[in-house]
């Protein structure tokens, strides 16, 4: 759906950072997601939380109760955004890299020396090195799926070749932060599951542009 110009203008007005000028020209922010700018409502919500109910989790006092209520609402909102049935499956963390390192270390405890992990050369490093290091620590093998140089898309034939009976996990991005190309993650997930492997999807660069449905993706 293409947005009308006036609608885009109204959307941009919600982001204070977009009113900044540099040498008389409007600033453009290309460092996403690390440099993602936020709308005023997010800024207001953060200020409200820190002002009104900043507290430890699961306390009996009023600020803790209010904080937990807000956290529960945030979990539900994110579950709705991701297409998840259960808000308890949502986990907040410092950033995608930190979360992926934590998940990779947990999952790698189930791997053995003859197991294999598939990563791609199109992915952000945050969805590569955590898995590479986890595999190295347990002696598992890393298989790399390549990129089609003519159009900067993932080489799907190569992805399918790398997945086999020894594959324990396939890590792939929903959209490339470098080229913007979008991967057919439902298809890749099906290939992985047919081989008995888990799938870890990085949707950081996908989320601002398209709807996410983790239930349909089965990741």
Buried (B, 14 or more C-beta within 10 A) or exposed (E): EEEEEEEEEEEEEEBEBBEEEEEEEEEEEEEEEEEEBEBEEEEEBEEEBEEEBEBEEEEEEEEBBBBBEBEEEBBBEBBEEBEBEEBEEBEEEEEBBEBBBBBBEEBBEEBEEEBBBBBBEBBBEBBBBBBBBBBEEBEBBBBEBBBBEEEEBBBBEBBBEBBEEBBBBBBBBBBBBEEEBBBBBEEBBBBBBEBEBBBBBBBBBBBEEEEBEBEEBEB
